[in-house]
Amino acid sequence: MYSVAINAGTSDSGAAYFFVKLNSPDCEFNVMVSELELERLRSVGDARWLARQSVAAGKCLGSSAFWSCQDGRLTVLVGPDDEAWEVCFSAPEALVNELLQEIARARANWPQ
């Protein structure tokens, strides 16, 4: 089963961040995103990698994360860009709906 959770917190430098946790049956994938990047993720369902439309949002393992959907899959590529990536997380595209619900929940609970 795939799932997503988003928790608010702070980075090592004290900046406000959201921690996006993507789970699959075999692994957990964590991406730290800023408030602005979290808003950018709302468009991930329309981001097609083959059309070079990935959404740059967050950091994982010290590298940038690039999000896209293609052929029924949500994909997060981690590396210097969305073509020279080093690590990938892939899940059914249906996880995007859960991601959007979690973004709305996280935003509603974010202290202003």
PDB file as gemmi writes it, atoms N, CA and C in Angstrom:
CRYST1    1.000    1.000    1.000  90.00  90.00  90.00 P 1                      
ATOM      1  N   MET A   1       0.839  -1.185   0.000  1.00  0.00           N  
ATOM      2  CA  MET A   1       0.000   0.000   0.000  1.00  0.00           C  
ATOM      3  C   MET A   1       0.880   1.244   0.000  1.00  0.00           C  
ATOM      4  N   TYR A   2       0.512   2.208  -0.803  1.00  0.00           N  
ATOM      5  CA  TYR A   2       1.212   3.480  -0.874  1.00  0.00           C  
ATOM      6  C   TYR A   2       0.486   4.503  -0.013  1.00  0.00           C  
ATOM      7  N   SER A   3       1.252   5.416   0.590  1.00  0.00           N  
ATOM      8  CA  SER A   3       0.630   6.470   1.388  1.00  0.00           C  
ATOM      9  C   SER A   3       1.536   7.692   1.413  1.00  0.00           C  
ATOM     10  N   VAL A   4       0.953   8.802   1.844  1.00  0.00           N  
ATOM     11  CA  VAL A   4       1.700  10.050   1.966  1.00  0.00           C  
ATOM     12  C   VAL A   4       1.278  10.749   3.255  1.00  0.00           C  
ATOM     13  N   ALA A   5       2.233  11.384   3.913  1.00  0.00           N  
ATOM     14  CA  ALA A   5       1.963  12.189   5.103  1.00  0.00           C  
ATOM     15  C   ALA A   5       2.822  13.439   5.015  1.00  0.00           C  
ATOM     16  N   ILE A   6       2.295  14.541   5.524  1.00  0.00           N  
ATOM     17  CA  ILE A   6       3.044  15.793   5.547  1.00  0.00           C  
ATOM     18  C   ILE A   6       3.002  16.344   6.956  1.00  0.00           C  
ATOM     19  N   ASN A   7       4.174  16.637   7.499  1.00  0.00           N  
ATOM     20  CA  ASN A   7       4.285  17.216   8.838  1.00  0.00           C  
ATOM     21  C   ASN A   7       5.047  18.526   8.759  1.00  0.00           C  
ATOM     22  N   ALA A   8       4.631  19.495   9.570  1.00  0.00           N  
ATOM     23  CA  ALA A   8       5.319  20.781   9.633  1.00  0.00           C  
ATOM     24  C   ALA A   8       6.446  20.696  10.648  1.00  0.00           C  
ATOM     25  N   GLY A   9       7.497  21.455  10.398  1.00  0.00           N  
ATOM     26  CA  GLY A   9       8.620  21.493  11.324  1.00  0.00           C  
ATOM     27  C   GLY A   9       9.599  22.568  10.913  1.00  0.00           C  
ATOM     28  N   THR A  10      10.815  22.453  11.379  1.00  0.00           N  
ATOM     29  CA  THR A  10      11.854  23.410  11.024  1.00  0.00           C  
ATOM     30  C   THR A  10      13.101  22.664  10.550  1.00  0.00           C  
ATOM     31  N   SER A  11      13.849  23.337   9.695  1.00  0.00           N  
ATOM     32  CA  SER A  11      15.099  22.770   9.209  1.00  0.00           C  
ATOM     33  C   SER A  11      16.171  22.949  10.275  1.00  0.00           C  
ATOM     34  N   ASP A  12      17.364  22.445  10.014  1.00  0.00           N  
ATOM     35  CA  ASP A  12      18.478  22.602  10.953  1.00  0.00           C  
ATOM     36  C   ASP A  12      18.795  24.062  11.217  1.00  0.00           C  
ATOM     37  N   SER A  13      18.530  24.925  10.226  1.00  0.00           N  
ATOM     38  CA  SER A  13      18.812  26.353  10.384  1.00  0.00           C  
ATOM     39  C   SER A  13      17.672  27.101  11.070  1.00  0.00           C  
ATOM     40  N   GLY A  14      16.573  26.405  11.374  1.00  0.00           N  
ATOM     41  CA  GLY A  14      15.438  27.027  12.048  1.00  0.00           C  
ATOM     42  C   GLY A  14      14.362  27.530  11.111  1.00  0.00           C  
ATOM     43  N   ALA A  15      14.539  27.384   9.800  1.00  0.00           N  
ATOM     44  CA  ALA A  15      13.531  27.817   8.833  1.00  0.00           C  
ATOM     45  C   ALA A  15      12.337  26.859   8.858  1.00  0.00           C  
ATOM     46  N   ALA A  16      11.150  27.401   8.613  1.00  0.00           N  
ATOM     47  CA  ALA A  16       9.936  26.590   8.587  1.00  0.00           C  
ATOM     48  C   ALA A  16       9.919  25.717   7.335  1.00  0.00           C  
ATOM     49  N   TYR A  17       9.606  24.448   7.512  1.00  0.00           N  
ATOM     50  CA  TYR A  17       9.556  23.501   6.400  1.00  0.00           C  
ATOM     51  C   TYR A  17       8.455  22.494   6.619  1.00  0.00           C  
ATOM     52  N   PHE A  18       8.090  21.841   5.525  1.00  0.00           N  
ATOM     53  CA  PHE A  18       7.184  20.706   5.583  1.00  0.00           C  
ATOM     54  C   PHE A  18       7.974  19.459   5.211  1.00  0.00           C  
ATOM     55  N   PHE A  19       7.682  18.373   5.877  1.00  0.00           N  
ATOM     56  CA  PHE A  19       8.352  17.110   5.634  1.00  0.00           C  
ATOM     57  C   PHE A  19       7.351  16.166   4.979  1.00  0.00           C  
ATOM     58  N   VAL A  20       7.573  15.870   3.707  1.00  0.00           N  
ATOM     59  CA  VAL A  20       6.685  15.007   2.931  1.00  0.00           C  
ATOM     60  C   VAL A  20       7.246  13.589   3.004  1.00  0.00           C  
ATOM     61  N   LYS A  21       6.435  12.687   3.508  1.00  0.00           N  
ATOM     62  CA  LYS A  21       6.842  11.287   3.655  1.00  0.00           C  
ATOM     63  C   LYS A  21       6.007  10.446   2.702  1.00  0.00           C  
ATOM     64  N   LEU A  22       6.669   9.827   1.718  1.00  0.00           N  
ATOM     65  CA  LEU A  22       6.019   8.934   0.773  1.00  0.00           C  
ATOM     66  C   LEU A  22       6.383   7.506   1.151  1.00  0.00           C  
ATOM     67  N   ASN A  23       5.380   6.657   1.277  1.00  0.00           N  
ATOM     68  CA  ASN A  23       5.612   5.262   1.657  1.00  0.00           C  
ATOM     69  C   ASN A  23       5.130   4.325   0.560  1.00  0.00           C  
ATOM     70  N   SER A  24       5.908   3.283   0.333  1.00  0.00           N  
ATOM     71  CA  SER A  24       5.516   2.196  -0.556  1.00  0.00           C  
ATOM     72  C   SER A  24       5.628   0.911   0.255  1.00  0.00           C  
ATOM     73  N   PRO A  25       5.226  -0.209  -0.288  1.00  0.00           N  
ATOM     74  CA  PRO A  25       5.388  -1.462   0.456  1.00  0.00           C  
ATOM     75  C   PRO A  25       6.852  -1.778   0.796  1.00  0.00           C  
ATOM     76  N   ASP A  26       7.782  -1.198   0.027  1.00  0.00           N  
ATOM     77  CA  ASP A  26       9.188  -1.551   0.204  1.00  0.00           C  
ATOM     78  C   ASP A  26      10.079  -0.454   0.764  1.00  0.00           C  
ATOM     79  N   CYS A  27       9.610   0.803   0.778  1.00  0.00           N  
ATOM     80  CA  CYS A  27      10.501   1.864   1.258  1.00  0.00           C  
ATOM     81  C   CYS A  27       9.728   3.080   1.737  1.00  0.00           C  
ATOM     82  N   GLU A  28      10.465   3.967   2.399  1.00  0.00           N  
ATOM     83  CA  GLU A  28       9.963   5.267   2.817  1.00  0.00           C  
ATOM     84  C   GLU A  28      10.864   6.299   2.168  1.00  0.00           C  
ATOM     85  N   PHE A  29      10.264   7.338   1.608  1.00  0.00           N  
ATOM     86  CA  PHE A  29      10.994   8.366   0.872  1.00  0.00           C  
ATOM     87  C   PHE A  29      10.625   9.708   1.475  1.00  0.00           C  
ATOM     88  N   ASN A  30      11.593  10.457   1.973  1.00  0.00           N  
ATOM     89  CA  ASN A  30      11.338  11.714   2.672  1.00  0.00           C  
ATOM     90  C   ASN A  30      11.905  12.897   1.897  1.00  0.00           C  
ATOM     91  N   VAL A  31      11.069  13.927   1.727  1.00  0.00           N  
ATOM     92  CA  VAL A  31      11.468  15.144   1.029  1.00  0.00           C  
ATOM     93  C   VAL A  31      11.110  16.331   1.922  1.00  0.00           C  
ATOM     94  N   MET A  32      12.062  17.232   2.127  1.00  0.00           N  
ATOM     95  CA  MET A  32      11.838  18.438   2.920  1.00  0.00           C  
ATOM     96  C   MET A  32      11.535  19.582   1.961  1.00  0.00           C  
ATOM     97  N   VAL A  33      10.355  20.227   2.096  1.00  0.00           N  
ATOM     98  CA  VAL A  33       9.948  21.294   1.187  1.00  0.00           C  
ATOM     99  C   VAL A  33       9.599  22.563   1.963  1.00  0.00           C  
ATOM    100  N   SER A  34       9.863  23.692   1.341  1.00  0.00           N  
ATOM    101  CA  SER A  34       9.482  24.974   1.938  1.00  0.00           C  
ATOM    102  C   SER A  34       7.990  25.204   1.725  1.00  0.00           C  
ATOM    103  N   GLU A  35       7.453  26.234   2.335  1.00  0.00           N  
ATOM    104  CA  GLU A  35       6.040  26.563   2.168  1.00  0.00           C  
ATOM    105  C   GLU A  35       5.730  26.881   0.705  1.00  0.00           C  
ATOM    106  N   LEU A  36       6.605  27.626   0.041  1.00  0.00           N  
ATOM    107  CA  LEU A  36       6.418  27.947  -1.374  1.00  0.00           C  
ATOM    108  C   LEU A  36       6.473  26.692  -2.241  1.00  0.00           C  
ATOM    109  N   GLU A  37       7.408  25.801  -1.954  1.00  0.00           N  
ATOM    110  CA  GLU A  37       7.517  24.560  -2.722  1.00  0.00           C  
ATOM    111  C   GLU A  37       6.302  23.662  -2.510  1.00  0.00           C  
ATOM    112  N   LEU A  38       5.759  23.676  -1.297  1.00  0.00           N  
ATOM    113  CA  LEU A  38       4.558  22.886  -1.026  1.00  0.00           C  
ATOM    114  C   LEU A  38       3.422  23.358  -1.928  1.00  0.00           C  
ATOM    115  N   GLU A  39       3.290  24.661  -2.105  1.00  0.00           N  
ATOM    116  CA  GLU A  39       2.257  25.199  -2.990  1.00  0.00           C  
ATOM    117  C   GLU A  39       2.501  24.770  -4.431  1.00  0.00           C  
ATOM    118  N   ARG A  40       3.759  24.736  -4.863  1.00  0.00           N  
ATOM    119  CA  ARG A  40       4.090  24.299  -6.227  1.00  0.00           C  
ATOM    120  C   ARG A  40       3.650  22.862  -6.481  1.00  0.00           C  
ATOM    121  N   LEU A  41       3.685  22.040  -5.443  1.00  0.00           N  
ATOM    122  CA  LEU A  41       3.327  20.622  -5.611  1.00  0.00           C  
ATOM    123  C   LEU A  41       1.860  20.426  -5.993  1.00  0.00           C  
ATOM    124  N   ARG A  42       1.042  21.454  -5.808  1.00  0.00           N  
ATOM    125  CA  ARG A  42      -0.365  21.345  -6.206  1.00  0.00           C  
ATOM    126  C   ARG A  42      -0.508  21.061  -7.699  1.00  0.00           C  
ATOM    127  N   SER A  43       0.493  21.426  -8.493  1.00  0.00           N  
ATOM    128  CA  SER A  43       0.407  21.248  -9.946  1.00  0.00           C  
ATOM    129  C   SER A  43       1.066  19.959 -10.438  1.00  0.00           C  
ATOM    130  N   VAL A  44       1.493  19.093  -9.530  1.00  0.00           N  
ATOM    131  CA  VAL A  44       2.238  17.900  -9.944  1.00  0.00           C  
ATOM    132  C   VAL A  44       1.422  16.969 -10.836  1.00  0.00           C  
ATOM    133  N   GLY A  45       0.125  16.937 -10.684  1.00  0.00           N  
ATOM    134  CA  GLY A  45      -0.701  16.062 -11.516  1.00  0.00           C  
ATOM    135  C   GLY A  45      -0.661  16.418 -12.991  1.00  0.00           C  
ATOM    136  N   ASP A  46      -0.320  17.674 -13.308  1.00  0.00           N  
ATOM    137  CA  ASP A  46      -0.232  18.134 -14.694  1.00  0.00           C  
ATOM    138  C   ASP A  46       1.203  18.174 -15.210  1.00  0.00           C  
ATOM    139  N   ALA A  47       2.172  17.837 -14.383  1.00  0.00           N  
ATOM    140  CA  ALA A  47       3.588  17.909 -14.756  1.00  0.00           C  
ATOM    141  C   ALA A  47       4.003  16.637 -15.484  1.00  0.00           C  
ATOM    142  N   ARG A  48       4.285  16.739 -16.753  1.00  0.00           N  
ATOM    143  CA  ARG A  48       4.668  15.588 -17.569  1.00  0.00           C  
ATOM    144  C   ARG A  48       6.176  15.619 -17.810  1.00  0.00           C  
ATOM    145  N   TRP A  49       6.857  14.570 -17.343  1.00  0.00           N  
ATOM    146  CA  TRP A  49       8.308  14.531 -17.460  1.00  0.00           C  
ATOM    147  C   TRP A  49       8.752  14.544 -18.925  1.00  0.00           C  
ATOM    148  N   LEU A  50       8.088  13.796 -19.782  1.00  0.00           N  
ATOM    149  CA  LEU A  50       8.483  13.739 -21.192  1.00  0.00           C  
ATOM    150  C   LEU A  50       8.344  15.095 -21.887  1.00  0.00           C  
ATOM    151  N   ALA A  51       7.492  15.964 -21.357  1.00  0.00           N  
ATOM    152  CA  ALA A  51       7.337  17.319 -21.888  1.00  0.00           C  
ATOM    153  C   ALA A  51       8.238  18.306 -21.136  1.00  0.00           C  
ATOM    154  N   ARG A  52       9.109  17.797 -20.285  1.00  0.00           N  
ATOM    155  CA  ARG A  52      10.048  18.595 -19.470  1.00  0.00           C  
ATOM    156  C   ARG A  52       9.307  19.592 -18.580  1.00  0.00           C  
ATOM    157  N   GLN A  53       8.258  19.080 -17.919  1.00  0.00           N  
ATOM    158  CA  GLN A  53       7.428  19.916 -17.064  1.00  0.00           C  
ATOM    159  C   GLN A  53       7.485  19.501 -15.602  1.00  0.00           C  
ATOM    160  N   SER A  54       8.544  18.885 -15.167  1.00  0.00           N  
ATOM    161  CA  SER A  54       8.600  18.447 -13.774  1.00  0.00           C  
ATOM    162  C   SER A  54       8.568  19.657 -12.838  1.00  0.00           C  
ATOM    163  N   VAL A  55       8.086  19.423 -11.624  1.00  0.00           N  
ATOM    164  CA  VAL A  55       7.992  20.461 -10.594  1.00  0.00           C  
ATOM    165  C   VAL A  55       9.189  20.303  -9.666  1.00  0.00           C  
ATOM    166  N   ALA A  56      10.036  21.318  -9.613  1.00  0.00           N  
ATOM    167  CA  ALA A  56      11.168  21.310  -8.688  1.00  0.00           C  
ATOM    168  C   ALA A  56      10.656  21.733  -7.319  1.00  0.00           C  
ATOM    169  N   ALA A  57      10.698  20.817  -6.364  1.00  0.00           N  
ATOM    170  CA  ALA A  57      10.180  21.125  -5.026  1.00  0.00           C  
ATOM    171  C   ALA A  57      10.854  20.241  -3.994  1.00  0.00           C  
ATOM    172  N   GLY A  58      11.669  20.845  -3.155  1.00  0.00           N  
ATOM    173  CA  GLY A  58      12.224  20.152  -2.013  1.00  0.00           C  
ATOM    174  C   GLY A  58      13.615  19.599  -2.190  1.00  0.00           C  
ATOM    175  N   LYS A  59      14.090  19.035  -1.081  1.00  0.00           N  
ATOM    176  CA  LYS A  59      15.412  18.415  -1.015  1.00  0.00           C  
ATOM    177  C   LYS A  59      15.279  17.035  -0.393  1.00  0.00           C  
ATOM    178  N   CYS A  60      16.093  16.128  -0.899  1.00  0.00           N  
ATOM    179  CA  CYS A  60      16.176  14.772  -0.374  1.00  0.00           C  
ATOM    180  C   CYS A  60      17.633  14.353  -0.484  1.00  0.00           C  
ATOM    181  N   LEU A  61      18.207  13.872   0.584  1.00  0.00           N  
ATOM    182  CA  LEU A  61      19.610  13.451   0.574  1.00  0.00           C  
ATOM    183  C   LEU A  61      20.537  14.571   0.115  1.00  0.00           C  
ATOM    184  N   GLY A  62      20.167  15.829   0.415  1.00  0.00           N  
ATOM    185  CA  GLY A  62      20.986  16.983   0.060  1.00  0.00           C  
ATOM    186  C   GLY A  62      20.883  17.416  -1.386  1.00  0.00           C  
ATOM    187  N   SER A  63      20.026  16.780  -2.177  1.00  0.00           N  
ATOM    188  CA  SER A  63      19.859  17.129  -3.591  1.00  0.00           C  
ATOM    189  C   SER A  63      18.432  17.575  -3.860  1.00  0.00           C  
ATOM    190  N   SER A  64      18.236  18.224  -4.988  1.00  0.00           N  
ATOM    191  CA  SER A  64      16.914  18.708  -5.376  1.00  0.00           C  
ATOM    192  C   SER A  64      15.993  17.553  -5.756  1.00  0.00           C  
ATOM    193  N   ALA A  65      14.688  17.760  -5.539  1.00  0.00           N  
ATOM    194  CA  ALA A  65      13.668  16.776  -5.901  1.00  0.00           C  
ATOM    195  C   ALA A  65      12.819  17.338  -7.038  1.00  0.00           C  
ATOM    196  N   PHE A  66      12.542  16.497  -8.025  1.00  0.00           N  
ATOM    197  CA  PHE A  66      11.756  16.872  -9.204  1.00  0.00           C  
ATOM    198  C   PHE A  66      10.585  15.913  -9.333  1.00  0.00           C  
ATOM    199  N   TRP A  67       9.365  16.450  -9.319  1.00  0.00           N  
ATOM    200  CA  TRP A  67       8.138  15.675  -9.279  1.00  0.00           C  
ATOM    201  C   TRP A  67       7.438  15.720 -10.630  1.00  0.00           C  
ATOM    202  N   SER A  68       6.886  14.589 -11.064  1.00  0.00           N  
ATOM    203  CA  SER A  68       6.115  14.561 -12.303  1.00  0.00           C  
ATOM    204  C   SER A  68       5.175  13.359 -12.302  1.00  0.00           C  
ATOM    205  N   CYS A  69       4.248  13.373 -13.272  1.00  0.00           N  
ATOM    206  CA  CYS A  69       3.334  12.249 -13.483  1.00  0.00           C  
ATOM    207  C   CYS A  69       3.393  11.877 -14.959  1.00  0.00           C  
ATOM    208  N   GLN A  70       3.447  10.598 -15.216  1.00  0.00           N  
ATOM    209  CA  GLN A  70       3.514  10.132 -16.604  1.00  0.00           C  
ATOM    210  C   GLN A  70       3.082   8.669 -16.625  1.00  0.00           C  
ATOM    211  N   ASP A  71       2.292   8.302 -17.591  1.00  0.00           N  
ATOM    212  CA  ASP A  71       1.896   6.916 -17.795  1.00  0.00           C  
ATOM    213  C   ASP A  71       1.353   6.254 -16.525  1.00  0.00           C  
ATOM    214  N   GLY A  72       0.533   7.004 -15.779  1.00  0.00           N  
ATOM    215  CA  GLY A  72      -0.101   6.455 -14.589  1.00  0.00           C  
ATOM    216  C   GLY A  72       0.789   6.359 -13.365  1.00  0.00           C  
ATOM    217  N   ARG A  73       1.961   6.999 -13.394  1.00  0.00           N  
ATOM    218  CA  ARG A  73       2.896   6.934 -12.264  1.00  0.00           C  
ATOM    219  C   ARG A  73       3.257   8.325 -11.775  1.00  0.00           C  
ATOM    220  N   LEU A  74       3.284   8.501 -10.470  1.00  0.00           N  
ATOM    221  CA  LEU A  74       3.885   9.664  -9.817  1.00  0.00           C  
ATOM    222  C   LEU A  74       5.351   9.323  -9.634  1.00  0.00           C  
ATOM    223  N   THR A  75       6.235  10.218 -10.063  1.00  0.00           N  
ATOM    224  CA  THR A  75       7.664   9.966  -9.962  1.00  0.00           C  
ATOM    225  C   THR A  75       8.345  11.144  -9.303  1.00  0.00           C  
ATOM    226  N   VAL A  76       9.234  10.858  -8.358  1.00  0.00           N  
ATOM    227  CA  VAL A  76      10.067  11.886  -7.740  1.00  0.00           C  
ATOM    228  C   VAL A  76      11.516  11.510  -8.028  1.00  0.00           C  
ATOM    229  N   LEU A  77      12.193  12.391  -8.773  1.00  0.00           N  
ATOM    230  CA  LEU A  77      13.592  12.176  -9.128  1.00  0.00           C  
ATOM    231  C   LEU A  77      14.454  13.069  -8.249  1.00  0.00           C  
ATOM    232  N   VAL A  78      15.539  12.537  -7.716  1.00  0.00           N  
ATOM    233  CA  VAL A  78      16.419  13.292  -6.828  1.00  0.00           C  
ATOM    234  C   VAL A  78      17.804  13.348  -7.440  1.00  0.00           C  
ATOM    235  N   GLY A  79      18.331  14.554  -7.580  1.00  0.00           N  
ATOM    236  CA  GLY A  79      19.656  14.736  -8.154  1.00  0.00           C  
ATOM    237  C   GLY A  79      19.852  16.173  -8.584  1.00  0.00           C  
ATOM    238  N   PRO A  80      20.881  16.444  -9.380  1.00  0.00           N  
ATOM    239  CA  PRO A  80      21.164  17.824  -9.776  1.00  0.00           C  
ATOM    240  C   PRO A  80      20.105  18.419 -10.711  1.00  0.00           C  
ATOM    241  N   ASP A  81      19.406  17.593 -11.486  1.00  0.00           N  
ATOM    242  CA  ASP A  81      18.289  18.038 -12.317  1.00  0.00           C  
ATOM    243  C   ASP A  81      17.417  16.827 -12.638  1.00  0.00           C  
ATOM    244  N   ASP A  82      16.366  17.048 -13.430  1.00  0.00           N  
ATOM    245  CA  ASP A  82      15.426  15.944 -13.689  1.00  0.00           C  
ATOM    246  C   ASP A  82      15.863  15.019 -14.824  1.00  0.00           C  
ATOM    247  N   GLU A  83      17.071  15.206 -15.322  1.00  0.00           N  
ATOM    248  CA  GLU A  83      17.611  14.277 -16.310  1.00  0.00           C  
ATOM    249  C   GLU A  83      18.836  13.539 -15.785  1.00  0.00           C  
ATOM    250  N   ALA A  84      19.574  14.164 -14.883  1.00  0.00           N  
ATOM    251  CA  ALA A  84      20.775  13.536 -14.315  1.00  0.00           C  
ATOM    252  C   ALA A  84      20.507  13.186 -12.859  1.00  0.00           C  
ATOM    253  N   TRP A  85      19.426  12.477 -12.628  1.00  0.00           N  
ATOM    254  CA  TRP A  85      19.014  12.141 -11.270  1.00  0.00           C  
ATOM    255  C   TRP A  85      19.770  10.919 -10.764  1.00  0.00           C  
ATOM    256  N   GLU A  86      19.743  10.753  -9.443  1.00  0.00           N  
ATOM    257  CA  GLU A  86      20.488   9.662  -8.809  1.00  0.00           C  
ATOM    258  C   GLU A  86      19.588   8.669  -8.085  1.00  0.00           C  
ATOM    259  N   VAL A  87      18.448   9.145  -7.569  1.00  0.00           N  
ATOM    260  CA  VAL A  87      17.507   8.306  -6.827  1.00  0.00           C  
ATOM    261  C   VAL A  87      16.110   8.630  -7.332  1.00  0.00           C  
ATOM    262  N   CYS A  88      15.262   7.607  -7.395  1.00  0.00           N  
ATOM    263  CA  CYS A  88      13.902   7.786  -7.888  1.00  0.00           C  
ATOM    264  C   CYS A  88      12.906   7.085  -6.969  1.00  0.00           C  
ATOM    265  N   PHE A  89      11.750   7.712  -6.755  1.00  0.00           N  
ATOM    266  CA  PHE A  89      10.622   7.078  -6.086  1.00  0.00           C  
ATOM    267  C   PHE A  89       9.474   7.096  -7.079  1.00  0.00           C  
ATOM    268  N   SER A  90       8.822   5.963  -7.252  1.00  0.00           N  
ATOM    269  CA  SER A  90       7.707   5.862  -8.182  1.00  0.00           C  
ATOM    270  C   SER A  90       6.527   5.203  -7.480  1.00  0.00           C  
ATOM    271  N   ALA A  91       5.332   5.744  -7.731  1.00  0.00           N  
ATOM    272  CA  ALA A  91       4.118   5.226  -7.109  1.00  0.00           C  
ATOM    273  C   ALA A  91       2.967   5.397  -8.095  1.00  0.00           C  
ATOM    274  N   PRO A  92       1.863   4.697  -7.881  1.00  0.00           N  
ATOM    275  CA  PRO A  92       0.705   4.910  -8.739  1.00  0.00           C  
ATOM    276  C   PRO A  92       0.276   6.381  -8.708  1.00  0.00           C  
ATOM    277  N   GLU A  93      -0.134   6.895  -9.860  1.00  0.00           N  
ATOM    278  CA  GLU A  93      -0.528   8.303  -9.952  1.00  0.00           C  
ATOM    279  C   GLU A  93      -1.684   8.642  -9.022  1.00  0.00           C  
ATOM    280  N   ALA A  94      -2.457   7.653  -8.617  1.00  0.00           N  
ATOM    281  CA  ALA A  94      -3.558   7.877  -7.673  1.00  0.00           C  
ATOM    282  C   ALA A  94      -3.059   8.487  -6.355  1.00  0.00           C  
ATOM    283  N   LEU A  95      -1.782   8.319  -6.046  1.00  0.00           N  
ATOM    284  CA  LEU A  95      -1.223   8.899  -4.819  1.00  0.00           C  
ATOM    285  C   LEU A  95      -1.238  10.430  -4.866  1.00  0.00           C  
ATOM    286  N   VAL A  96      -1.344  11.009  -6.069  1.00  0.00           N  
ATOM    287  CA  VAL A  96      -1.400  12.469  -6.193  1.00  0.00           C  
ATOM    288  C   VAL A  96      -2.611  13.020  -5.451  1.00  0.00           C  
ATOM    289  N   ASN A  97      -3.763  12.348  -5.547  1.00  0.00           N  
ATOM    290  CA  ASN A  97      -4.959  12.816  -4.826  1.00  0.00           C  
ATOM    291  C   ASN A  97      -4.710  12.853  -3.328  1.00  0.00           C  
ATOM    292  N   GLU A  98      -4.066  11.827  -2.807  1.00  0.00           N  
ATOM    293  CA  GLU A  98      -3.741  11.805  -1.377  1.00  0.00           C  
ATOM    294  C   GLU A  98      -2.741  12.910  -1.042  1.00  0.00           C  
ATOM    295  N   LEU A  99      -1.776  13.146  -1.927  1.00  0.00           N  
ATOM    296  CA  LEU A  99      -0.812  14.221  -1.729  1.00  0.00           C  
ATOM    297  C   LEU A  99      -1.524  15.567  -1.647  1.00  0.00           C  
ATOM    298  N   LEU A 100      -2.461  15.820  -2.551  1.00  0.00           N  
ATOM    299  CA  LEU A 100      -3.200  17.082  -2.549  1.00  0.00           C  
ATOM    300  C   LEU A 100      -4.035  17.241  -1.285  1.00  0.00           C  
ATOM    301  N   GLN A 101      -4.642  16.164  -0.811  1.00  0.00           N  
ATOM    302  CA  GLN A 101      -5.402  16.217   0.440  1.00  0.00           C  
ATOM    303  C   GLN A 101      -4.489  16.524   1.616  1.00  0.00           C  
ATOM    304  N   GLU A 102      -3.314  15.925   1.633  1.00  0.00           N  
ATOM    305  CA  GLU A 102      -2.358  16.166   2.713  1.00  0.00           C  
ATOM    306  C   GLU A 102      -1.816  17.602   2.672  1.00  0.00           C  
ATOM    307  N   ILE A 103      -1.625  18.144   1.459  1.00  0.00           N  
ATOM    308  CA  ILE A 103      -1.189  19.540   1.347  1.00  0.00           C  
ATOM    309  C   ILE A 103      -2.245  20.453   1.953  1.00  0.00           C  
ATOM    310  N   ALA A 104      -3.509  20.221   1.623  1.00  0.00           N  
ATOM    311  CA  ALA A 104      -4.599  21.040   2.173  1.00  0.00           C  
ATOM    312  C   ALA A 104      -4.654  20.920   3.691  1.00  0.00           C  
ATOM    313  N   ARG A 105      -4.482  19.702   4.210  1.00  0.00           N  
ATOM    314  CA  ARG A 105      -4.510  19.505   5.660  1.00  0.00           C  
ATOM    315  C   ARG A 105      -3.337  20.216   6.319  1.00  0.00           C  
ATOM    316  N   ALA A 106      -2.153  20.084   5.730  1.00  0.00           N  
ATOM    317  CA  ALA A 106      -0.954  20.716   6.299  1.00  0.00           C  
ATOM    318  C   ALA A 106      -1.102  22.241   6.290  1.00  0.00           C  
ATOM    319  N   ARG A 107      -1.621  22.792   5.201  1.00  0.00           N  
ATOM    320  CA  ARG A 107      -1.794  24.240   5.109  1.00  0.00           C  
ATOM    321  C   ARG A 107      -2.814  24.726   6.138  1.00  0.00           C  
ATOM    322  N   ALA A 108      -3.887  23.958   6.321  1.00  0.00           N  
ATOM    323  CA  ALA A 108      -4.937  24.361   7.273  1.00  0.00           C  
ATOM    324  C   ALA A 108      -4.402  24.359   8.713  1.00  0.00           C  
ATOM    325  N   ASN A 109      -3.454  23.490   8.993  1.00  0.00           N  
ATOM    326  CA  ASN A 109      -2.907  23.376  10.350  1.00  0.00           C  
ATOM    327  C   ASN A 109      -1.632  24.173  10.565  1.00  0.00           C  
ATOM    328  N   TRP A 110      -1.154  24.858   9.510  1.00  0.00           N  
ATOM    329  CA  TRP A 110       0.097  25.608   9.600  1.00  0.00           C  
ATOM    330  C   TRP A 110      -0.161  26.887  10.386  1.00  0.00           C  
ATOM    331  N   PRO A 111       0.607  27.137  11.450  1.00  0.00           N  
ATOM    332  CA  PRO A 111       0.422  28.365  12.222  1.00  0.00           C  
ATOM    333  C   PRO A 111       0.807  29.587  11.378  1.00  0.00           C  
ATOM    334  N   GLN A 112      -0.082  30.546  11.330  1.00  0.00           N  
ATOM    335  CA  GLN A 112       0.163  31.768  10.533  1.00  0.00           C  
ATOM    336  C   GLN A 112       0.804  32.855  11.363  1.00  0.00           C  
TER     337      GLN A 112                                                      
END                                                                             
